[in-house]
Amino acid sequence: MLKSIAIAALAAASFVSVAAAQDKDTLRVGMSGGYFPFTFVQQDKLQGFEVDVMNAVAAETGMDVEFVTMSFSGLIGALSSGRIDTIANQITITPEREATFAFTQPYVYDGAQVVVKKGNEHTISGPEDLRGRVVAVNLGSNFEQLLRELPYAAEIDIRTYESNIEQDTALGRVDAFVMDRVSSAQVIQKSPLPLALAGQPFSEIRNALPFRDDEAGRAQRDRVDAALTALRENGTLAEISQTWFGADITTAE
């Protein structure tokens, strides 16, 4: 009889332990760590807007968050293979990605921006002036696709880069690069490189968190999406945005 009670108690303890583990599970978040000011490393510390947002999501859901850094071009593959659970690196919602992944609501609204060497913004004032020019984009980003969708895309020499697109533009190795406007403005403000915005954004961008489109992935997505709603309603998202950008980029309004 005592043995049966002990076994029952052990089973109950194991159940509580498993339940606790489920309540306090880990969300593996992939990011490049090289996309200032969204995700970057300074003094050996990973930080940025994305890091603060995901830490806030973790606090709201009761989950632990584990940041996994790798090259940007490898993030989608890591998500598909199950090495990470989501990507927090300004992933733009596109029809192709929506067909593969389950997205949360957008938490950043932005636009594609042409950036040139300072002084050249008078001759390159927007995407229409990229004809016959060499234009850089980050490898794996959505900006290559945006350029290829332009009616005169065949006239643009598009180059993909793992890094240093800002430096090569400033040195005249390429004529321009395309990045989201928020990041572009921050790079120009913080970098000593002679760069300038060329015209206005030419495409609306909605960035969200992608999850694998299976039962487990959709369950994680729903949990994180509910947290984003709460963080939007209580002002946390806006506060984080103001900290990094001096403006609220988390709303379309």
ChimeraX commands (.cxc) that place a marker at each C-alpha (Angstrom):
marker #1 position 0.00,0.00,0.00 radius 0.5
marker #1 position 2.76,2.41,0.94 radius 0.5
marker #1 position 4.58,1.47,-2.24 radius 0.5
marker #1 position 1.48,2.33,-4.30 radius 0.5
marker #1 position 1.19,5.70,-2.57 radius 0.5
marker #1 position 4.85,6.43,-3.24 radius 0.5
marker #1 position 4.48,5.54,-6.92 radius 0.5
marker #1 position 1.36,7.73,-7.18 radius 0.5
marker #1 position 3.17,10.63,-5.52 radius 0.5
marker #1 position 6.13,10.22,-7.86 radius 0.5
marker #1 position 3.80,10.19,-10.88 radius 0.5
marker #1 position 2.06,13.31,-9.63 radius 0.5
marker #1 position 5.39,15.04,-9.11 radius 0.5
marker #1 position 6.48,14.05,-12.61 radius 0.5
marker #1 position 3.22,15.45,-14.03 radius 0.5
marker #1 position 3.76,18.74,-12.21 radius 0.5
marker #1 position 7.34,18.85,-13.47 radius 0.5
marker #1 position 6.27,18.27,-17.07 radius 0.5
marker #1 position 3.48,20.84,-16.78 radius 0.5
marker #1 position 5.93,23.36,-15.35 radius 0.5
marker #1 position 8.33,22.71,-18.23 radius 0.5
marker #1 position 5.51,23.27,-20.70 radius 0.5
marker #1 position 4.53,26.51,-18.97 radius 0.5
marker #1 position 8.14,27.72,-19.02 radius 0.5
marker #1 position 9.28,26.47,-22.45 radius 0.5
marker #1 position 11.93,27.99,-24.64 radius 0.5
marker #1 position 11.45,29.98,-27.84 radius 0.5
marker #1 position 14.52,29.77,-30.08 radius 0.5
marker #1 position 14.78,33.06,-31.96 radius 0.5
marker #1 position 17.10,33.39,-34.94 radius 0.5
marker #1 position 18.72,36.71,-35.87 radius 0.5
marker #1 position 21.83,37.91,-37.66 radius 0.5
marker #1 position 23.23,40.16,-34.95 radius 0.5
marker #1 position 24.44,42.44,-37.74 radius 0.5
marker #1 position 21.51,44.67,-38.68 radius 0.5
marker #1 position 21.78,47.87,-36.65 radius 0.5
marker #1 position 19.69,49.04,-34.85 radius 0.5
marker #1 position 17.38,46.03,-35.00 radius 0.5
marker #1 position 19.87,43.35,-33.96 radius 0.5
marker #1 position 23.57,43.95,-33.41 radius 0.5
marker #1 position 26.45,43.09,-31.08 radius 0.5
marker #1 position 28.22,45.78,-29.11 radius 0.5
marker #1 position 30.81,45.04,-26.40 radius 0.5
marker #1 position 30.01,41.33,-26.82 radius 0.5
marker #1 position 26.34,41.95,-25.99 radius 0.5
marker #1 position 23.49,41.17,-28.40 radius 0.5
marker #1 position 21.07,44.07,-28.40 radius 0.5
marker #1 position 18.66,46.11,-30.49 radius 0.5
marker #1 position 14.99,46.68,-31.15 radius 0.5
marker #1 position 14.34,43.03,-32.04 radius 0.5
marker #1 position 16.05,41.80,-28.87 radius 0.5
marker #1 position 13.94,44.09,-26.69 radius 0.5
marker #1 position 10.73,43.07,-28.46 radius 0.5
marker #1 position 11.44,39.36,-28.06 radius 0.5
marker #1 position 12.39,39.79,-24.41 radius 0.5
marker #1 position 9.07,41.59,-23.89 radius 0.5
marker #1 position 7.24,38.75,-25.68 radius 0.5
marker #1 position 8.99,36.24,-23.42 radius 0.5
marker #1 position 7.97,38.17,-20.31 radius 0.5
marker #1 position 4.36,38.40,-21.53 radius 0.5
marker #1 position 4.07,34.69,-22.37 radius 0.5
marker #1 position 6.17,33.31,-19.52 radius 0.5
marker #1 position 8.48,31.64,-22.05 radius 0.5
marker #1 position 12.26,31.62,-22.01 radius 0.5
marker #1 position 13.90,33.09,-25.11 radius 0.5
marker #1 position 17.11,31.72,-26.61 radius 0.5
marker #1 position 18.77,33.92,-29.24 radius 0.5
marker #1 position 20.57,32.06,-32.03 radius 0.5
marker #1 position 22.77,34.20,-34.29 radius 0.5
marker #1 position 23.87,33.26,-37.80 radius 0.5
marker #1 position 24.23,34.85,-41.23 radius 0.5
marker #1 position 21.01,36.41,-42.46 radius 0.5
marker #1 position 21.00,34.20,-45.55 radius 0.5
marker #1 position 20.86,31.08,-43.37 radius 0.5
marker #1 position 17.91,32.08,-41.19 radius 0.5
marker #1 position 15.07,30.83,-43.41 radius 0.5
marker #1 position 16.76,27.45,-43.83 radius 0.5
marker #1 position 17.29,27.17,-40.08 radius 0.5
marker #1 position 13.60,27.88,-39.47 radius 0.5
marker #1 position 12.48,25.36,-42.10 radius 0.5
marker #1 position 14.75,22.65,-40.66 radius 0.5
marker #1 position 13.60,23.22,-37.08 radius 0.5
marker #1 position 16.90,24.54,-35.69 radius 0.5
marker #1 position 15.07,27.71,-34.61 radius 0.5
marker #1 position 11.40,28.45,-33.92 radius 0.5
marker #1 position 11.11,31.92,-35.45 radius 0.5
marker #1 position 13.15,34.78,-36.92 radius 0.5
marker #1 position 13.34,38.29,-35.45 radius 0.5
marker #1 position 15.31,40.11,-38.13 radius 0.5
marker #1 position 12.82,42.32,-39.98 radius 0.5
marker #1 position 11.29,39.52,-42.04 radius 0.5
marker #1 position 8.94,41.03,-44.60 radius 0.5
marker #1 position 5.61,39.34,-45.28 radius 0.5
marker #1 position 5.46,38.29,-48.93 radius 0.5
marker #1 position 3.01,35.98,-50.76 radius 0.5
marker #1 position 5.79,33.42,-51.23 radius 0.5
marker #1 position 6.67,33.39,-47.54 radius 0.5
marker #1 position 3.01,33.32,-46.49 radius 0.5
marker #1 position 2.59,30.16,-48.57 radius 0.5
marker #1 position 5.33,28.48,-46.51 radius 0.5
marker #1 position 5.22,29.96,-43.01 radius 0.5
marker #1 position 2.65,31.01,-40.40 radius 0.5
marker #1 position 3.12,34.71,-39.61 radius 0.5
marker #1 position 2.17,36.77,-36.60 radius 0.5
marker #1 position 0.58,40.17,-37.04 radius 0.5
marker #1 position 3.02,42.83,-38.36 radius 0.5
marker #1 position 4.96,44.62,-35.63 radius 0.5
marker #1 position 6.99,46.95,-37.90 radius 0.5
marker #1 position 5.70,49.06,-40.80 radius 0.5
marker #1 position 8.36,50.50,-43.08 radius 0.5
marker #1 position 9.34,51.11,-46.70 radius 0.5
marker #1 position 12.13,50.19,-49.13 radius 0.5
marker #1 position 14.70,52.98,-49.45 radius 0.5
marker #1 position 17.44,53.77,-51.98 radius 0.5
marker #1 position 20.69,54.99,-50.37 radius 0.5
marker #1 position 23.61,56.56,-52.28 radius 0.5
marker #1 position 26.97,58.16,-51.67 radius 0.5
marker #1 position 26.46,61.65,-50.32 radius 0.5
marker #1 position 26.31,64.12,-53.18 radius 0.5
marker #1 position 24.77,61.61,-55.59 radius 0.5
marker #1 position 21.25,62.02,-54.23 radius 0.5
marker #1 position 20.70,64.75,-56.82 radius 0.5
marker #1 position 21.28,62.37,-59.74 radius 0.5
marker #1 position 19.74,59.29,-58.11 radius 0.5
marker #1 position 16.54,60.51,-56.49 radius 0.5
marker #1 position 14.64,57.24,-56.31 radius 0.5
marker #1 position 14.26,53.76,-57.82 radius 0.5
marker #1 position 13.47,55.11,-61.30 radius 0.5
marker #1 position 17.06,56.41,-61.49 radius 0.5
marker #1 position 18.59,52.97,-60.86 radius 0.5
marker #1 position 18.45,52.07,-64.56 radius 0.5
marker #1 position 21.93,51.24,-65.84 radius 0.5
marker #1 position 23.40,51.27,-62.33 radius 0.5
marker #1 position 24.91,48.74,-59.93 radius 0.5
marker #1 position 22.71,48.30,-56.86 radius 0.5
marker #1 position 23.51,46.24,-53.74 radius 0.5
marker #1 position 21.10,44.40,-51.46 radius 0.5
marker #1 position 21.67,42.12,-48.49 radius 0.5
marker #1 position 21.74,38.43,-49.44 radius 0.5
marker #1 position 18.50,36.72,-48.45 radius 0.5
marker #1 position 16.58,39.96,-47.95 radius 0.5
marker #1 position 13.32,40.84,-49.66 radius 0.5
marker #1 position 14.83,43.86,-51.39 radius 0.5
marker #1 position 16.27,41.87,-54.28 radius 0.5
marker #1 position 12.76,40.65,-55.10 radius 0.5
marker #1 position 11.34,44.18,-54.80 radius 0.5
marker #1 position 13.90,45.43,-57.32 radius 0.5
marker #1 position 13.21,42.54,-59.69 radius 0.5
marker #1 position 9.52,43.43,-59.65 radius 0.5
marker #1 position 10.20,46.94,-60.99 radius 0.5
marker #1 position 9.14,47.34,-64.65 radius 0.5
marker #1 position 12.71,48.30,-65.59 radius 0.5
marker #1 position 14.42,45.63,-63.46 radius 0.5
marker #1 position 16.29,44.20,-66.48 radius 0.5
marker #1 position 18.21,47.48,-66.67 radius 0.5
marker #1 position 19.48,47.26,-63.05 radius 0.5
marker #1 position 22.65,45.34,-62.16 radius 0.5
marker #1 position 21.62,43.84,-58.80 radius 0.5
marker #1 position 24.42,42.56,-56.55 radius 0.5
marker #1 position 23.82,40.55,-53.37 radius 0.5
marker #1 position 26.07,41.12,-50.36 radius 0.5
marker #1 position 26.59,39.33,-47.06 radius 0.5
marker #1 position 27.86,42.60,-45.56 radius 0.5
marker #1 position 29.58,45.93,-46.28 radius 0.5
marker #1 position 26.98,47.30,-48.69 radius 0.5
marker #1 position 27.20,50.67,-46.92 radius 0.5
marker #1 position 30.99,50.79,-47.25 radius 0.5
marker #1 position 31.03,49.76,-50.91 radius 0.5
marker #1 position 28.41,52.40,-51.71 radius 0.5
marker #1 position 30.38,55.11,-49.90 radius 0.5
marker #1 position 33.54,54.05,-51.78 radius 0.5
marker #1 position 31.75,54.11,-55.14 radius 0.5
marker #1 position 32.10,50.37,-55.80 radius 0.5
marker #1 position 28.33,50.24,-56.27 radius 0.5
marker #1 position 26.02,53.11,-57.17 radius 0.5
marker #1 position 23.43,52.53,-54.44 radius 0.5
marker #1 position 22.00,50.04,-52.02 radius 0.5
marker #1 position 18.42,49.31,-51.01 radius 0.5
marker #1 position 17.42,48.71,-47.41 radius 0.5
marker #1 position 14.42,49.54,-45.24 radius 0.5
marker #1 position 14.08,53.27,-44.58 radius 0.5
marker #1 position 14.27,53.01,-40.78 radius 0.5
marker #1 position 17.59,51.14,-40.84 radius 0.5
marker #1 position 18.93,53.38,-43.61 radius 0.5
marker #1 position 18.23,56.54,-41.62 radius 0.5
marker #1 position 19.88,55.04,-38.54 radius 0.5
marker #1 position 22.97,53.95,-40.50 radius 0.5
marker #1 position 23.37,57.45,-41.94 radius 0.5
marker #1 position 22.91,59.03,-38.52 radius 0.5
marker #1 position 25.35,56.76,-36.68 radius 0.5
marker #1 position 27.95,55.98,-39.36 radius 0.5
marker #1 position 30.85,58.24,-40.40 radius 0.5
marker #1 position 30.38,57.05,-43.99 radius 0.5
marker #1 position 29.22,59.73,-46.48 radius 0.5
marker #1 position 25.77,58.38,-47.35 radius 0.5
marker #1 position 22.39,59.95,-48.12 radius 0.5
marker #1 position 18.78,58.88,-48.63 radius 0.5
marker #1 position 17.74,59.06,-52.28 radius 0.5
marker #1 position 14.10,60.12,-52.50 radius 0.5
marker #1 position 11.18,58.59,-50.65 radius 0.5
marker #1 position 10.41,54.92,-49.85 radius 0.5
marker #1 position 9.05,53.12,-52.90 radius 0.5
marker #1 position 7.34,50.09,-51.36 radius 0.5
marker #1 position 5.40,49.49,-48.16 radius 0.5
marker #1 position 6.92,46.80,-45.96 radius 0.5
marker #1 position 5.15,44.87,-43.20 radius 0.5
marker #1 position 7.50,42.87,-41.00 radius 0.5
marker #1 position 6.36,40.00,-38.77 radius 0.5
marker #1 position 7.56,36.84,-37.04 radius 0.5
marker #1 position 7.40,33.64,-39.15 radius 0.5
marker #1 position 6.82,30.17,-37.69 radius 0.5
marker #1 position 6.72,26.75,-39.31 radius 0.5
marker #1 position 3.28,26.08,-40.73 radius 0.5
marker #1 position 2.56,22.92,-38.75 radius 0.5
marker #1 position 0.52,22.27,-35.62 radius 0.5
marker #1 position 3.34,23.05,-33.19 radius 0.5
marker #1 position 4.49,26.10,-35.16 radius 0.5
marker #1 position 0.99,27.56,-35.40 radius 0.5
marker #1 position 0.51,27.03,-31.66 radius 0.5
marker #1 position 3.70,28.98,-30.97 radius 0.5
marker #1 position 2.63,31.65,-33.47 radius 0.5
marker #1 position -0.75,32.08,-31.76 radius 0.5
marker #1 position 0.89,32.41,-28.35 radius 0.5
marker #1 position 3.40,35.01,-29.57 radius 0.5
marker #1 position 0.74,36.84,-31.57 radius 0.5
marker #1 position -1.43,37.20,-28.45 radius 0.5
marker #1 position 1.61,38.63,-26.65 radius 0.5
marker #1 position 2.20,41.16,-29.45 radius 0.5
marker #1 position -1.43,42.27,-29.18 radius 0.5
marker #1 position -1.05,42.79,-25.42 radius 0.5
marker #1 position 2.26,44.65,-25.87 radius 0.5
marker #1 position 0.67,46.88,-28.51 radius 0.5
marker #1 position -2.34,47.65,-26.32 radius 0.5
marker #1 position -0.32,48.40,-23.17 radius 0.5
marker #1 position 2.11,50.65,-25.07 radius 0.5
marker #1 position 5.22,48.48,-24.69 radius 0.5
marker #1 position 5.85,48.12,-28.43 radius 0.5
marker #1 position 5.59,51.87,-28.94 radius 0.5
marker #1 position 7.91,52.48,-25.99 radius 0.5
marker #1 position 10.56,50.11,-27.34 radius 0.5
marker #1 position 10.30,51.76,-30.75 radius 0.5
marker #1 position 10.69,55.23,-29.28 radius 0.5
marker #1 position 13.80,54.06,-27.41 radius 0.5
marker #1 position 15.54,52.93,-30.60 radius 0.5
marker #1 position 14.13,55.23,-33.28 radius 0.5
marker #1 position 12.55,58.24,-31.60 radius 0.5
marker #1 position 9.32,57.32,-33.41 radius 0.5
marker #1 position 6.69,54.60,-33.40 radius 0.5
marker #1 position 7.34,52.24,-36.30 radius 0.5
marker #1 position 5.06,49.53,-34.86 radius 0.5
marker #1 position 1.85,50.93,-36.32 radius 0.5
marker #1 position 0.68,51.69,-39.85 radius 0.5
marker #1 position -0.98,54.91,-38.74 radius 0.5
marker link #1:1,2 radius 0.2
marker link #1:2,3 radius 0.2
marker link #1:3,4 radius 0.2
marker link #1:4,5 radius 0.2
marker link #1:5,6 radius 0.2
marker link #1:6,7 radius 0.2
marker link #1:7,8 radius 0.2
marker link #1:8,9 radius 0.2
marker link #1:9,10 radius 0.2
marker link #1:10,11 radius 0.2
marker link #1:11,12 radius 0.2
marker link #1:12,13 radius 0.2
marker link #1:13,14 radius 0.2
marker link #1:14,15 radius 0.2
marker link #1:15,16 radius 0.2
marker link #1:16,17 radius 0.2
marker link #1:17,18 radius 0.2
marker link #1:18,19 radius 0.2
marker link #1:19,20 radius 0.2
marker link #1:20,21 radius 0.2
marker link #1:21,22 radius 0.2
marker link #1:22,23 radius 0.2
marker link #1:23,24 radius 0.2
marker link #1:24,25 radius 0.2
marker link #1:25,26 radius 0.2
marker link #1:26,27 radius 0.2
marker link #1:27,28 radius 0.2
marker link #1:28,29 radius 0.2
marker link #1:29,30 radius 0.2
marker link #1:30,31 radius 0.2
marker link #1:31,32 radius 0.2
marker link #1:32,33 radius 0.2
marker link #1:33,34 radius 0.2
marker link #1:34,35 radius 0.2
marker link #1:35,36 radius 0.2
marker link #1:36,37 radius 0.2
marker link #1:37,38 radius 0.2
marker link #1:38,39 radius 0.2
marker link #1:39,40 radius 0.2
marker link #1:40,41 radius 0.2
marker link #1:41,42 radius 0.2
marker link #1:42,43 radius 0.2
marker link #1:43,44 radius 0.2
marker link #1:44,45 radius 0.2
marker link #1:45,46 radius 0.2
marker link #1:46,47 radius 0.2
marker link #1:47,48 radius 0.2
marker link #1:48,49 radius 0.2
marker link #1:49,50 radius 0.2
marker link #1:50,51 radius 0.2
marker link #1:51,52 radius 0.2
marker link #1:52,53 radius 0.2
marker link #1:53,54 radius 0.2
marker link #1:54,55 radius 0.2
marker link #1:55,56 radius 0.2
marker link #1:56,57 radius 0.2
marker link #1:57,58 radius 0.2
marker link #1:58,59 radius 0.2
marker link #1:59,60 radius 0.2
marker link #1:60,61 radius 0.2
marker link #1:61,62 radius 0.2
marker link #1:62,63 radius 0.2
marker link #1:63,64 radius 0.2
marker link #1:64,65 radius 0.2
marker link #1:65,66 radius 0.2
marker link #1:66,67 radius 0.2
marker link #1:67,68 radius 0.2
marker link #1:68,69 radius 0.2
marker link #1:69,70 radius 0.2
marker link #1:70,71 radius 0.2
marker link #1:71,72 radius 0.2
marker link #1:72,73 radius 0.2
marker link #1:73,74 radius 0.2
marker link #1:74,75 radius 0.2
marker link #1:75,76 radius 0.2
marker link #1:76,77 radius 0.2
marker link #1:77,78 radius 0.2
marker link #1:78,79 radius 0.2
marker link #1:79,80 radius 0.2
marker link #1:80,81 radius 0.2
marker link #1:81,82 radius 0.2
marker link #1:82,83 radius 0.2
marker link #1:83,84 radius 0.2
marker link #1:84,85 radius 0.2
marker link #1:85,86 radius 0.2
marker link #1:86,87 radius 0.2
marker link #1:87,88 radius 0.2
marker link #1:88,89 radius 0.2
marker link #1:89,90 radius 0.2
marker link #1:90,91 radius 0.2
marker link #1:91,92 radius 0.2
marker link #1:92,93 radius 0.2
marker link #1:93,94 radius 0.2
marker link #1:94,95 radius 0.2
marker link #1:95,96 radius 0.2
marker link #1:96,97 radius 0.2
marker link #1:97,98 radius 0.2
marker link #1:98,99 radius 0.2
marker link #1:99,100 radius 0.2
marker link #1:100,101 radius 0.2
marker link #1:101,102 radius 0.2
marker link #1:102,103 radius 0.2
marker link #1:103,104 radius 0.2
marker link #1:104,105 radius 0.2
marker link #1:105,106 radius 0.2
marker link #1:106,107 radius 0.2
marker link #1:107,108 radius 0.2
marker link #1:108,109 radius 0.2
marker link #1:109,110 radius 0.2
marker link #1:110,111 radius 0.2
marker link #1:111,112 radius 0.2
marker link #1:112,113 radius 0.2
marker link #1:113,114 radius 0.2
marker link #1:114,115 radius 0.2
marker link #1:115,116 radius 0.2
marker link #1:116,117 radius 0.2
marker link #1:117,118 radius 0.2
marker link #1:118,119 radius 0.2
marker link #1:119,120 radius 0.2
marker link #1:120,121 radius 0.2
marker link #1:121,122 radius 0.2
marker link #1:122,123 radius 0.2
marker link #1:123,124 radius 0.2
marker link #1:124,125 radius 0.2
marker link #1:125,126 radius 0.2
marker link #1:126,127 radius 0.2
marker link #1:127,128 radius 0.2
marker link #1:128,129 radius 0.2
marker link #1:129,130 radius 0.2
marker link #1:130,131 radius 0.2
marker link #1:131,132 radius 0.2
marker link #1:132,133 radius 0.2
marker link #1:133,134 radius 0.2
marker link #1:134,135 radius 0.2
marker link #1:135,136 radius 0.2
marker link #1:136,137 radius 0.2
marker link #1:137,138 radius 0.2
marker link #1:138,139 radius 0.2
marker link #1:139,140 radius 0.2
marker link #1:140,141 radius 0.2
marker link #1:141,142 radius 0.2
marker link #1:142,143 radius 0.2
marker link #1:143,144 radius 0.2
marker link #1:144,145 radius 0.2
marker link #1:145,146 radius 0.2
marker link #1:146,147 radius 0.2
marker link #1:147,148 radius 0.2
marker link #1:148,149 radius 0.2
marker link #1:149,150 radius 0.2
marker link #1:150,151 radius 0.2
marker link #1:151,152 radius 0.2
marker link #1:152,153 radius 0.2
marker link #1:153,154 radius 0.2
marker link #1:154,155 radius 0.2
marker link #1:155,156 radius 0.2
marker link #1:156,157 radius 0.2
marker link #1:157,158 radius 0.2
marker link #1:158,159 radius 0.2
marker link #1:159,160 radius 0.2
marker link #1:160,161 radius 0.2
marker link #1:161,162 radius 0.2
marker link #1:162,163 radius 0.2
marker link #1:163,164 radius 0.2
marker link #1:164,165 radius 0.2
marker link #1:165,166 radius 0.2
marker link #1:166,167 radius 0.2
marker link #1:167,168 radius 0.2
marker link #1:168,169 radius 0.2
marker link #1:169,170 radius 0.2
marker link #1:170,171 radius 0.2
marker link #1:171,172 radius 0.2
marker link #1:172,173 radius 0.2
marker link #1:173,174 radius 0.2
marker link #1:174,175 radius 0.2
marker link #1:175,176 radius 0.2
marker link #1:176,177 radius 0.2
marker link #1:177,178 radius 0.2
marker link #1:178,179 radius 0.2
marker link #1:179,180 radius 0.2
marker link #1:180,181 radius 0.2
marker link #1:181,182 radius 0.2
marker link #1:182,183 radius 0.2
marker link #1:183,184 radius 0.2
marker link #1:184,185 radius 0.2
marker link #1:185,186 radius 0.2
marker link #1:186,187 radius 0.2
marker link #1:187,188 radius 0.2
marker link #1:188,189 radius 0.2
marker link #1:189,190 radius 0.2
marker link #1:190,191 radius 0.2
marker link #1:191,192 radius 0.2
marker link #1:192,193 radius 0.2
marker link #1:193,194 radius 0.2
marker link #1:194,195 radius 0.2
marker link #1:195,196 radius 0.2
marker link #1:196,197 radius 0.2
marker link #1:197,198 radius 0.2
marker link #1:198,199 radius 0.2
marker link #1:199,200 radius 0.2
marker link #1:200,201 radius 0.2
marker link #1:201,202 radius 0.2
marker link #1:202,203 radius 0.2
marker link #1:203,204 radius 0.2
marker link #1:204,205 radius 0.2
marker link #1:205,206 radius 0.2
marker link #1:206,207 radius 0.2
marker link #1:207,208 radius 0.2
marker link #1:208,209 radius 0.2
marker link #1:209,210 radius 0.2
marker link #1:210,211 radius 0.2
marker link #1:211,212 radius 0.2
marker link #1:212,213 radius 0.2
marker link #1:213,214 radius 0.2
marker link #1:214,215 radius 0.2
marker link #1:215,216 radius 0.2
marker link #1:216,217 radius 0.2
marker link #1:217,218 radius 0.2
marker link #1:218,219 radius 0.2
marker link #1:219,220 radius 0.2
marker link #1:220,221 radius 0.2
marker link #1:221,222 radius 0.2
marker link #1:222,223 radius 0.2
marker link #1:223,224 radius 0.2
marker link #1:224,225 radius 0.2
marker link #1:225,226 radius 0.2
marker link #1:226,227 radius 0.2
marker link #1:227,228 radius 0.2
marker link #1:228,229 radius 0.2
marker link #1:229,230 radius 0.2
marker link #1:230,231 radius 0.2
marker link #1:231,232 radius 0.2
marker link #1:232,233 radius 0.2
marker link #1:233,234 radius 0.2
marker link #1:234,235 radius 0.2
marker link #1:235,236 radius 0.2
marker link #1:236,237 radius 0.2
marker link #1:237,238 radius 0.2
marker link #1:238,239 radius 0.2
marker link #1:239,240 radius 0.2
marker link #1:240,241 radius 0.2
marker link #1:241,242 radius 0.2
marker link #1:242,243 radius 0.2
marker link #1:243,244 radius 0.2
marker link #1:244,245 radius 0.2
marker link #1:245,246 radius 0.2
marker link #1:246,247 radius 0.2
marker link #1:247,248 radius 0.2
marker link #1:248,249 radius 0.2
marker link #1:249,250 radius 0.2
marker link #1:250,251 radius 0.2
marker link #1:251,252 radius 0.2
marker link #1:252,253 radius 0.2
view
